[in-house]
Amino acid sequence: MANETEPGRASPATDGGATSAPPGASKSRELTSRILSGLVLAALALTLTWHSVASFAVLVGIVGLVMSWEWARVVRGTGLDVAFWLQAASVVGAVALTAAGYGVMAAVVVALGAIVVLTIRAGADARLSVLGVAYVGLPAIALVWLRTGIPPNGLQAILFVFLVVWTTDIAAFAFGRGIGGPKLWPAVSPGKTWSGLIGGVGTAAAAGAAFGAQVLGTGALRLGLVALVLALIAQAGDLAESALKRRFKVKDSSGLIPGHGGFMDRMDSIVPVAVVAALLGLVINGQEPARALLLGP
């Protein structure tokens, strides 16, 4: 980690007489940076989501490109290799096709991208390189597909997904820090606690119910239950990405977002939630998945 002193080296406080900042001041600056960058990203995401399907597709495509690069850094220890370009082309093509109304073709493009990546990779990272194509491509399709729903359901469905994920993350952090207690899975993510999990999921369920009652005017109980399930999935996605980073001994997927790490670190919960939300909409009503997600049959 960047904050840790390497074995055998003098710390900044004892090297040359330099004085290090107090731990409390360092944590305060990190928290401030985290909050400010989070607010900027949230404002940008909400603006592009609200504006149009096209602007939202551009947002998803850009994030998908960055995540593809971060996946290459974490899994293969490189950035702009051939597998990255293949994955990037698959993701961008899938987003464009989905925005144009060709969701099935988009899924085919992601599948073909995964197959081609498999043919050019060898060794231990081959399966993880293939997984990267699906990890970025499928949620990109899911998000854009939901956003293309009949107005205002498409916009509302994405806002609901954001609400669940963001509420879960924020509440889990607050409850975990405020209450503490037994660790959830210390071997994978030492900082996560059972109090954080329960607090995050419970708060997300309440937020989902409120969304159903106040925004949609109906379905408070149903959306509360849907939010609860999606919040659990969000936490599972967070743990899965933590396990991946721990396997490759990296703290963050990149340092692009001050106080947060990389885009993979911020999207780890949205990735599985988007896919499950889209599948739920598909099962209920494949013609109008956004409406089905929100209102049911």
C-alpha positions in Angstrom: 0.0 0.0 0.0 1.1 3.5 -0.7 0.7 4.5 2.9 2.9 1.8 4.4 6.6 2.0 5.0 8.6 -0.6 3.1 10.7 -3.0 5.2 14.2 -1.9 5.6 13.5 1.7 4.8 13.4 4.7 7.1 10.0 6.3 7.5 9.6 9.9 6.3 9.5 11.1 9.9 13.0 9.8 10.5 14.6 10.2 7.1 16.5 13.5 7.0 14.6 15.0 9.8 11.4 15.4 7.7 8.2 15.6 9.7 5.3 13.5 8.6 1.7 14.8 8.9 -0.3 13.6 11.9 -2.4 10.4 11.1 -5.6 12.3 11.8 -4.8 15.0 9.3 -3.9 12.5 6.7 -7.2 10.6 7.2 -9.1 13.9 7.1 -7.6 14.9 3.8 -8.3 11.4 2.4 -11.9 11.6 3.5 -12.4 15.1 2.1 -10.9 14.0 -1.2 -13.1 10.9 -1.3 -16.2 12.9 -0.6 -15.5 15.6 -3.2 -14.5 13.2 -6.0 -17.6 11.1 -5.2 -19.9 14.1 -5.5 -18.3 15.2 -8.8 -18.7 11.7 -10.3 -22.3 11.3 -9.0 -23.3 14.7 -10.4 -21.7 13.8 -13.8 -23.3 10.4 -13.9 -26.8 11.7 -13.0 -26.5 14.5 -15.5 -25.6 12.2 -18.4 -28.2 9.6 -17.3 -31.0 12.2 -17.2 -30.1 13.9 -20.5 -30.7 11.1 -23.0 -30.1 7.5 -23.9 -27.2 8.6 -26.1 -25.4 10.5 -23.4 -25.8 7.7 -21.0 -24.5 5.2 -23.5 -21.4 7.5 -24.0 -20.9 7.5 -20.2 -21.2 3.7 -20.0 -18.8 3.3 -23.0 -16.1 5.5 -21.5 -16.4 3.8 -18.1 -16.2 0.4 -19.8 -13.0 1.4 -21.6 -11.4 2.5 -18.4 -12.5 -0.6 -16.6 -11.1 -2.7 -19.4 -7.7 -1.0 -19.1 -7.8 -1.5 -15.3 -8.7 -5.2 -15.7 -5.6 -5.6 -17.9 -3.4 -3.9 -15.3 -4.7 -6.0 -12.4 -4.9 -9.4 -14.1 -2.1 -9.2 -16.7 0.1 -6.5 -15.2 -0.1 -4.5 -18.4 -2.4 -1.9 -19.9 -2.7 -1.5 -23.7 -2.0 -5.0 -24.8 -3.9 -6.9 -27.6 -6.4 -8.4 -25.2 -7.3 -4.9 -24.0 -8.0 -3.6 -27.4 -10.2 -6.7 -28.2 -12.1 -6.2 -25.0 -12.4 -2.5 -25.5 -13.8 -3.0 -29.1 -16.3 -5.6 -27.8 -17.5 -3.3 -25.0 -17.9 -0.2 -27.2 -19.5 -2.2 -30.0 -22.0 -3.8 -27.5 -22.9 -0.4 -26.0 -23.5 1.1 -29.4 -25.6 -1.8 -30.5 -27.7 -1.8 -27.3 -28.3 1.9 -27.6 -29.5 1.4 -31.2 -31.9 -1.3 -30.1 -29.9 -4.5 -30.9 -29.4 -6.0 -27.5 -29.1 -9.6 -28.8 -26.4 -8.6 -31.3 -24.6 -6.8 -28.5 -24.5 -10.0 -26.4 -23.2 -11.8 -29.5 -20.4 -9.2 -29.8 -19.4 -9.7 -26.2 -19.4 -13.5 -26.6 -17.3 -13.3 -29.8 -14.9 -10.9 -28.0 -14.4 -13.4 -25.2 -13.8 -16.2 -27.6 -11.1 -14.2 -29.6 -9.4 -13.2 -26.3 -9.3 -16.8 -25.3 -7.6 -17.8 -28.5 -4.8 -15.3 -28.1 -4.1 -15.8 -24.4 -2.3 -18.7 -22.8 -1.4 -19.6 -19.3 -3.0 -18.9 -16.0 -4.5 -15.5 -17.0 -6.5 -16.9 -20.0 -9.7 -17.5 -18.2 -9.5 -14.3 -16.2 -8.9 -12.4 -19.4 -12.0 -13.9 -20.9 -13.9 -13.2 -17.7 -12.9 -9.5 -18.0 -14.7 -9.2 -21.3 -17.9 -10.5 -19.7 -17.3 -8.5 -16.5 -17.3 -5.2 -18.3 -19.4 -6.0 -21.3 -22.5 -7.6 -19.8 -23.3 -4.9 -17.2 -22.7 -2.3 -19.9 -25.4 -4.0 -22.0 -27.7 -4.3 -19.1 -27.4 -0.7 -18.0 -28.0 0.7 -21.5 -30.8 -1.8 -22.2 -32.6 -0.7 -19.1 -32.1 3.0 -20.0 -33.7 2.5 -23.4 -37.0 1.6 -21.7 -40.2 3.5 -22.5 -40.0 7.0 -20.8 -40.0 7.6 -17.9 -39.4 4.0 -16.9 -35.9 3.8 -18.5 -34.6 6.7 -16.6 -36.3 5.6 -13.4 -34.9 2.1 -13.6 -31.3 3.4 -13.8 -32.0 5.9 -10.9 -33.3 2.9 -8.9 -30.1 0.9 -9.6 -28.0 3.9 -8.6 -30.0 4.5 -5.5 -29.7 0.9 -4.3 -25.9 0.6 -4.9 -25.0 4.1 -3.6 -27.2 3.7 -0.5 -25.8 0.3 0.2 -22.2 1.5 -0.1 -22.6 4.6 2.0 -24.7 3.0 4.7 -22.4 0.0 4.9 -19.4 2.3 5.4 -21.2 4.4 8.0 -22.5 1.4 10.0 -19.2 -0.4 9.7 -17.2 2.5 11.0 -19.8 3.6 13.6 -20.6 0.2 15.1 -17.8 -2.1 14.1 -18.0 -5.6 15.5 -17.3 -9.0 13.9 -15.6 -9.0 10.5 -17.6 -10.2 7.5 -14.8 -12.0 5.7 -11.4 -10.9 6.9 -9.5 -13.2 4.6 -10.9 -11.3 1.6 -11.8 -7.8 2.9 -10.5 -7.1 6.4 -12.4 -3.8 6.7 -15.9 -5.1 6.1 -18.1 -6.0 9.1 -21.4 -7.7 9.7 -22.8 -4.5 11.0 -21.9 -2.8 7.8 -23.6 -5.5 5.7 -26.8 -5.5 7.7 -26.9 -1.7 7.9 -26.2 -1.3 4.2 -28.8 -3.8 3.1 -31.4 -2.6 5.5 -31.0 1.1 4.5 -31.1 0.2 0.8 -34.3 -1.7 1.3 -35.8 1.3 3.1 -34.6 3.6 0.3 -36.1 1.2 -2.3 -39.5 1.3 -0.6 -39.4 5.1 -0.4 -38.5 5.2 -4.1 -41.5 3.1 -4.9 -43.9 5.1 -2.7 -42.6 8.6 -3.5 -41.3 8.4 -7.1 -43.6 5.8 -8.6 -46.5 6.2 -6.3 -46.9 2.5 -5.9 -45.1 -0.8 -5.2 -43.3 0.3 -2.0 -43.2 -3.2 -0.5 -42.2 -4.8 -3.8 -39.4 -2.4 -4.5 -38.2 -2.6 -1.0 -37.8 -6.3 -1.4 -36.2 -5.9 -4.8 -33.8 -3.4 -3.3 -32.9 -5.7 -0.4 -32.0 -8.5 -2.9 -30.0 -6.2 -5.1 -28.2 -4.7 -2.0 -27.0 -8.2 -1.1 -25.8 -8.8 -4.6 -24.0 -5.4 -4.5 -22.1 -6.5 -1.4 -21.2 -9.8 -3.0 -19.8 -7.9 -6.0 -17.7 -5.7 -3.7 -16.3 -8.8 -2.0 -15.6 -10.5 -5.4 -13.5 -7.6 -6.6 -11.7 -7.5 -3.2 -10.9 -11.1 -3.7 -9.5 -10.4 -7.2 -7.3 -7.6 -6.0 -6.1 -9.7 -3.1 -5.1 -12.5 -5.5 -3.0 -10.2 -7.5 -1.7 -8.2 -4.5 -3.0 -4.8 -5.5 -4.7 -2.3 -3.3 -6.7 -0.4 -6.0 -7.4 -1.1 -9.7 -5.8 2.3 -10.5 -5.4 5.7 -8.9 -7.7 7.6 -11.3 -10.3 8.7 -8.7 -8.9 10.6 -5.7 -9.8 8.8 -2.5 -11.5 5.9 -4.3 -8.9 4.2 -6.4 -10.1 3.2 -9.8 -13.3 2.8 -11.7 -13.4 -0.9 -11.0 -13.3 -0.1 -7.3 -16.4 2.1 -7.7 -18.3 -0.1 -10.1 -17.7 -3.4 -8.3 -21.3 -3.3 -6.9 -23.0 -1.9 -9.9 -21.6 -4.7 -12.2 -23.6 -7.6 -10.7 -26.6 -5.4 -9.7 -27.0 -4.2 -13.3 -27.0 -7.7 -14.7 -29.4 -9.1 -12.1 -31.8 -6.1 -12.5 -31.8 -6.6 -16.3 -32.4 -10.3 -16.0 -35.2 -9.7 -13.6 -36.8 -7.3 -16.0 -36.3 -9.8 -18.9 -37.9 -12.6 -17.0 -40.9 -10.6 -16.1 -41.4 -8.8 -19.4 -38.6 -8.9 -22.0 -40.4 -6.2 -24.1 -40.4 -3.6 -21.3 -37.7 -4.6 -18.9 -37.4 -1.3 -17.2 -41.1 -1.1 -16.4 -41.1 -4.7 -15.3 -38.2 -4.1 -12.9 -40.1 -1.2 -11.3 -43.7 -2.2 -11.5 -43.7 -6.0 -12.1 -46.0 -7.8 -14.6 
